[in-house]
């Protein structure tokens, strides 16, 4: 096939075929290209999005465990894979908040705060296998949002659950495995037992250069 930018001349004596019914002539196409340019032509050909975006923001879930013997504060983290944004950085579980999670009584109005909280709890389950009970969900602490979050401070929410024990970490479900680097936390903190996550003291995390920028403000708040 030949690109639209170069039209092939018909061989001498060959039959010529005009534009199909409803199609544009060569002159019309060339004229349109000149008016729009290559980028504009592609944009004009793309279907227009109807209605509001499916994605409305992002969230993070910070699961903290307090060591009873010395009251040290540990956070469950993983290293992001090369298949996601901000790859190879250390981060807490989290993800994109979708509009359906935020709908109030079926919509069209949304409650972003409630949707972000629901998504954060779900992301923790999908990425670690840890399911918070109703009381823990009700008691979630809202953490500050600092610079560096993908969606910006106004469209990102961070939540924290503080436990006085270290829960079993089963690891990511199949649909989330590609987001997390297996063995990415080797030699850092204490292995969580699933091959993906580690428990790391918050003060150690704050000293690391490979901490995801958006995680720094909430972890600093936890450490304070």
C-alpha positions as CSV (number, residue, x, y, z in Angstrom):
1,X,0.0,0.0,0.0
2,X,1.2,3.5,-0.6
3,X,1.0,6.3,1.9
4,X,-1.6,9.0,1.4
5,X,1.2,11.6,0.9
6,X,2.2,10.0,-2.4
7,X,-0.4,9.2,-5.0
8,X,0.6,6.6,-7.6
9,X,0.0,7.6,-11.2
10,X,-1.9,5.1,-13.2
11,X,0.0,3.2,-15.8
12,X,-0.6,4.3,-19.4
13,X,-3.6,2.5,-20.7
14,X,-4.7,1.3,-17.3
15,X,-8.2,1.9,-16.2
16,X,-8.7,4.7,-13.7
17,X,-11.2,4.5,-10.9
18,X,-12.8,7.6,-9.3
19,X,-13.6,8.0,-5.6
20,X,-16.1,5.6,-4.2
21,X,-19.6,6.7,-3.5
22,X,-19.5,9.3,-0.7
23,X,-15.7,9.5,-0.9
24,X,-13.5,12.5,-1.5
25,X,-11.6,13.2,-4.7
26,X,-7.9,13.5,-4.8
27,X,-8.1,17.3,-5.1
28,X,-10.4,17.5,-2.0
29,X,-8.0,15.3,0.1
30,X,-5.0,17.3,-0.9
31,X,-6.8,20.6,-0.2
32,X,-7.9,19.3,3.2
33,X,-4.3,18.3,4.0
34,X,-3.1,21.7,3.2
35,X,-5.7,23.3,5.4
36,X,-5.2,21.0,8.4
37,X,-1.6,19.8,8.1
38,X,-0.7,16.2,8.9
39,X,-1.4,16.4,12.6
40,X,-4.7,18.2,12.1
41,X,-5.8,15.6,9.5
42,X,-5.2,12.8,11.9
43,X,-7.0,14.6,14.7
44,X,-9.9,15.3,12.5
45,X,-10.1,11.6,11.6
46,X,-10.1,10.5,15.3
47,X,-13.5,9.9,16.9
48,X,-14.6,12.5,19.3
49,X,-15.0,11.5,23.0
50,X,-18.6,11.6,24.1
51,X,-19.4,12.5,27.7
52,X,-17.0,12.9,30.7
53,X,-13.8,10.9,31.1
54,X,-13.9,7.5,32.8
55,X,-10.9,8.4,34.9
56,X,-11.1,11.2,37.5
57,X,-8.0,11.0,39.6
58,X,-5.7,8.7,41.6
59,X,-5.1,7.4,45.1
60,X,-2.5,5.8,47.4
61,X,-2.9,3.4,50.3
62,X,-0.3,3.4,53.1
63,X,-0.4,0.3,55.3
64,X,1.5,0.9,58.4
65,X,2.6,-1.7,61.0
66,X,3.9,-0.7,64.4
67,X,6.6,-3.0,65.9
68,X,5.4,-3.6,69.5
69,X,8.9,-4.1,70.9
70,X,10.3,-0.7,70.0
71,X,7.3,1.2,68.5
72,X,9.2,1.6,65.2
73,X,7.0,2.4,62.2
74,X,7.1,0.2,59.1
75,X,5.4,0.6,55.7
76,X,4.4,-2.0,53.1
77,X,5.9,-1.0,49.8
78,X,7.0,-2.4,46.4
79,X,9.0,-1.4,43.4
80,X,7.0,-0.3,40.3
81,X,7.7,-2.3,37.1
82,X,8.9,-0.9,33.8
83,X,5.4,-1.3,32.4
84,X,3.9,1.5,34.4
85,X,4.7,5.2,34.9
86,X,7.4,6.3,37.3
87,X,9.0,2.8,36.8
88,X,11.6,1.4,39.2
89,X,10.6,3.7,42.0
90,X,9.5,2.5,45.4
91,X,5.9,3.1,46.2
92,X,2.9,2.2,48.3
93,X,-0.1,0.5,46.7
94,X,-2.5,2.7,44.7
95,X,-4.1,3.4,41.4
96,X,-6.5,5.3,39.2
97,X,-9.8,6.4,40.5
98,X,-12.6,5.7,38.0
99,X,-15.8,7.7,37.7
100,X,-18.2,4.7,38.4
101,X,-16.6,4.4,41.8
102,X,-17.5,7.9,42.6
103,X,-21.1,8.1,41.4
104,X,-23.7,9.3,44.0
105,X,-26.9,7.2,43.8
106,X,-26.1,6.2,40.2
107,X,-24.9,9.6,39.1
108,X,-24.3,11.9,37.3
109,X,-22.9,13.7,40.3
110,X,-19.7,12.3,41.9
111,X,-18.1,12.2,45.3
112,X,-14.4,12.0,44.5
113,X,-13.4,11.6,48.2
114,X,-15.6,8.5,48.6
115,X,-14.6,7.0,45.3
116,X,-10.9,7.5,46.1
117,X,-11.3,5.8,49.5
118,X,-13.1,2.9,47.9
119,X,-10.5,2.5,45.2
120,X,-7.6,2.7,47.7
121,X,-9.0,-0.2,49.7
122,X,-9.5,-2.2,46.5
123,X,-6.0,-1.5,45.2
124,X,-4.5,-2.7,48.5
125,X,-6.4,-6.0,48.1
126,X,-5.5,-6.4,44.4
127,X,-1.8,-5.6,44.9
128,X,-1.1,-7.3,48.2
129,X,-4.0,-9.7,49.0
130,X,-4.7,-7.8,52.2
131,X,-8.4,-7.0,52.8
132,X,-9.3,-4.4,55.5
133,X,-12.3,-5.1,57.6
134,X,-15.2,-2.6,57.9
135,X,-13.8,-1.0,61.1
136,X,-10.3,-0.5,59.5
137,X,-11.9,1.1,56.4
138,X,-14.0,3.4,58.6
139,X,-10.9,4.4,60.5
140,X,-8.7,5.2,57.5
141,X,-6.6,8.3,58.1
142,X,-6.4,10.9,55.3
143,X,-2.7,11.8,54.5
144,X,-1.4,15.0,52.9
145,X,-0.8,15.1,49.1
146,X,2.5,16.6,48.1
147,X,4.2,17.5,44.9
148,X,4.9,14.9,42.3
149,X,1.6,13.1,42.0
150,X,0.6,12.2,38.5
151,X,-2.8,13.8,38.6
152,X,-1.8,16.8,40.7
153,X,-2.6,17.6,44.3
154,X,-6.3,18.3,43.8
155,X,-7.1,15.0,42.1
156,X,-5.1,12.7,44.3
157,X,-6.0,11.3,47.7
158,X,-3.8,9.3,50.2
159,X,-5.1,7.1,53.0
160,X,-3.5,5.3,55.8
161,X,-4.4,2.2,57.9
162,X,-2.3,1.8,61.1
163,X,-2.0,-1.8,62.5
164,X,-0.3,-3.1,65.6
165,X,0.7,-6.3,63.8
166,X,2.2,-7.4,60.5
167,X,-0.5,-9.0,58.3
168,X,0.1,-11.8,55.9
169,X,1.0,-10.5,52.4
170,X,-0.2,-12.9,49.7
171,X,1.0,-10.8,46.7
172,X,-0.7,-9.2,43.7
173,X,-3.5,-10.8,41.8
174,X,-3.0,-11.9,38.2
175,X,-4.3,-8.6,36.7
176,X,-1.9,-6.6,38.8
177,X,1.3,-8.6,38.6
178,X,2.6,-6.6,35.6
179,X,2.6,-3.4,37.6
180,X,5.0,-4.6,40.3
181,X,8.6,-5.7,39.9
182,X,9.2,-9.2,41.3
183,X,12.2,-9.2,43.6
184,X,12.4,-5.4,43.3
185,X,12.7,-5.0,47.1
186,X,15.4,-7.5,47.6
187,X,17.8,-6.4,50.3
188,X,15.6,-3.5,51.4
189,X,13.8,-3.6,54.7
190,X,12.2,-7.0,55.7
191,X,10.8,-9.3,53.0
192,X,7.0,-9.4,53.2
193,X,7.0,-13.1,52.1
194,X,5.4,-12.7,48.7
195,X,8.4,-12.0,46.5
196,X,7.1,-8.5,45.6
197,X,6.7,-6.4,48.8
198,X,8.8,-5.5,51.8
199,X,8.2,-3.8,55.1
200,X,10.5,-0.9,55.4
201,X,11.0,1.6,58.2
202,X,9.6,5.0,57.2
203,X,12.8,6.8,58.1
204,X,14.8,4.5,55.8
205,X,12.3,5.2,53.0
206,X,12.7,8.9,53.3
207,X,16.5,8.6,52.9
208,X,16.2,6.8,49.6
209,X,16.6,8.5,46.2
210,X,14.4,5.9,44.5
211,X,11.3,6.7,46.5
212,X,8.5,7.8,44.2
213,X,8.2,11.6,44.5
214,X,4.5,11.6,45.2
215,X,5.0,9.2,48.2
216,X,7.4,11.5,50.0
217,X,4.9,13.9,51.7
218,X,2.6,11.2,53.0
219,X,5.4,9.1,54.4
220,X,7.0,12.2,56.0
221,X,3.6,12.8,57.7
222,X,3.6,9.2,59.0
223,X,7.1,9.5,60.3
224,X,6.5,12.8,62.1
